[in-house]
Amino acid sequence: MPVPALKAKDYKSDIKPVWCPGCGHFAVLSALTKAMAHLGLVKEKVAVVSGIGCSSRLPAYIDSYGFHGIHGRALAAASGLKAARPDLTVVVAGGDGDGFSIGGNHFLHACRRNMDMTYIVMDNEVYGMTKGQASPTTRPTWSNSKMTPHGTGIPCFNPAAIALAAGAGFIARGYSGQPSEMTRLLVEAIEYPGFAFVQVLSGCVTFRPDQRSWKEDVHPFINDVPTEDRIKAAQIIQADDGMATGVIYASQYPVWQPDNQKETELSLLEEEFDL
Amino acid sequence: MNKNQADDSSSSFSVAVTGSGGSGAVTTGRILLEAAAYSGFQGLMTRSAGPQIRGGESAAMVRFSADPVECMGDQYDLLVALDWLNIERFADEIPLSDKSLILCDPAAGEVPVLLRSNGAEIREVPFKVFASGLPEGRLNMVALGAAAVICGLELSAMEVGVRRVLASKGEQVVETALRALGLGYNHDQRPAKTMPLPGKQDNVWSITGNQACGVGALRGGVRFVAAYPITPASEILEWLAPRLEKLGGSLLQAEDELASINMIIGASFGGVPSLTATSGPGLSLMVEGLGLALVSETPVTVVNVMRGGPSTGIPTKSEQSDLNIALYGLHGDAPHLVFAPLSIRDCVFTTQWAVQLAEHLQTISLVLSDQSLGQSRAIVETPSALDLPWRRTIEASPDGDYRRYQITAENISAMTLPGTPGGMYTADGLEHNVRGTPSSMAVDHREQLNKRLRKLEDFDFGDEWAEIEGEGTQCIITWGSSAGVVKEVAWQFRQQGNAIRTIAIRLLAPLQRRALSQAIEGMNRILVVEQNHGGQLFQYLCAQDVLPMTASSLAQPGPLPLRPGRILRALDE
């Protein structure tokens, strides 16, 4: 008997999000469940992995297997899971602080390791859970945090440029205020065979009310995107103001996955120690 | 082990081979050990090296006996000096006496006063002259031949050793080595002391402690490892990588230790028993991840091969100074398992036991090996394959009301694996309720704290928590690698007609308080022996209130090994 197709709401758990009313992350959650429904993913064959932060609460809100780990280490946990369980669809979710600051090293190496998984970073340029400190993507002059009363004074992290330099084969940017485009990006990212990086501009209503202007600021890329050309992708990313949305770069690199074919028994391996 | 170094009729023989970089001291020691093994002896080879990456002076210390050998003795019977460069760096690691013999080449210059002063006999053999008579001839093989005579080993056994160790270098190298060996062997036929050759034994392994931990991991079911290279643990990883592949598993070289611990947690969440190996600095980086594994009840095992600390410390030399971090390093109330293998051979059992108990109890196991076990090679009776019953409890067909952290009689809850319909849950480092939903309520916190404590406290670990030997009213308590030297002390003590009890602790946490209290009942002299500066085991046992006020501590930091004489003196104090 054919099983009726699952709808987006079927992929939502019954746990109520801790997010503030109006938070951009609600739209990301909704787009992710729509993408899962569109792809017809089997719920129990999906694992959503995260670290710490507002956006990292997402796994509990999806009705699938989830792993809510520690700050910055989501990609590491996800890489171990995927290496051990290549049959699973692995989605990693987190924020800009989790992914680009405390977890920055794992971001670099996940890009170059190119395991088949999707990494969604909900970027609101602020640490929301700890009540409004500057993150790596915060503009240097933003001085609303008591911890950096004069602003950070240092240039912000450019996630797309760094992902490209580190070897990611799929780089996209979406905006939480454009849910249908975001859904399309996530569908493409999940379908992409390899490490797919999706930066989502997802505003923080509480600590960055100024981000309401994003609605006017976002725009499509002026160049033809996506490109398969790494040099062109670099030019597009460097020329961009960080507010253009769409798939920027989609190319193919060898996917890393251990070969798990068993070919011998342990007792035979142990014979090497015999005298 | 059964021997007495001070006595000429002793049943063990100790050899140190020293030389500058490239002289082949370690290869020489290894061949000697293999030849002794082929002659039926058991044995141990430890190594010492300077800090250089490649080259630089190195030393191999070999001791063999008809009985198990688990430590180096107080003195060496023979020093084979391939040359005298930088020998002063090893002088305090190679105690000699007037009963010792120094084998050297007159062409290398005078025997340094530092070594001559104790009255050792000097036997000179022209290594260099003999070696230069052969194309590509190497003087260490000449020295090996001469040493074999002094050790009382037969030429045929030496030839087997040469072939085993040098086979990978090609037939030409083997042939030249055998000729050089013969020249050294036939030069001077006076043996130093004769021990009866036991004859080749069956069921014997030649294995290092790091390899033995690898074997234990595989026997325990580990099929995923993620790790970052570190001295002196890397050999575990290098041994495991190709073998895991052949067994359908894999090893992932991580970008750092923060990644390795989280990678194995991810893999274990996926249902594959997982392990990492590291040393002190790496363990420090992993501690946050260990807390995550513990709270999410995702089983993982960490083998920590201890070296001199803190900080970068002395990376190439042994010390038992990570007990404190292993016991107390985690924040929050975080009961978990801490083990220490008691010998190279025991690395197999202890690691297997640790892995399977982590799986069964859904917690973290820390295994405290150290450099002296990990990078030493032993000739030992083959550790038999054990089918331990401990496995992870898996829920394969949940009934629709699945609760990942259900409170049960044993406080172990069945775990579903991704892919199982109806068993979906989110594992979390946040405190949670029985369903795994994050909770900051006092009732849930207390319930889960109790669960995680009781599952360990109520578990019956059996008799394997320690090795207890001997009777009497005096007692030595020790742990991990120091068990070897303590065993030897006990043997010497009994040889003198005295009774002594030894307790070597293999399971450090949870401490088996009741069993330990019973084991020390009636003792009027208790000495706690360990290789660190702070007396970490002693402090732990005091904190747990199991020791009487009269108990005392012998804590000697690395890098020098604990020697039997030092412990015997401490017992007299």
Interface residues (C-beta under 8 A of the other chain):
Chain A: I15 K43 E44 K45 A47 V48 V49 I52 P59 A60 D63 S64 Y65 G66 F67 H68 G69 I70 G72 R73 A76 A77 A78 S79 G80 L81 K82 A83 A84 R85 D87 L88 N105 H106 L108 H109 P258 D259 N260 Q261 K262 E263 T264 E265 L266 S267 L269 E270 F273 D274 L275
Chain B: E34 A37 Y38 K200 Q201 V204 W205 S206 I207 Q211 V215 L218 R219 R223 F224 A226 R243 E245 K246 L247 G248 G249 S250 L252 A254 E255 D256 L258 A259 S260 N262 M263 I264 I265 G266 A267 S268 F269 G270 G271 V272 S274 E288 G289 G291 L292 S296 I379 T382 A385 P418 G419 T420 P421 G422 G423 M424 Y425 T426 A427 D428 G429 L430 T437 P438
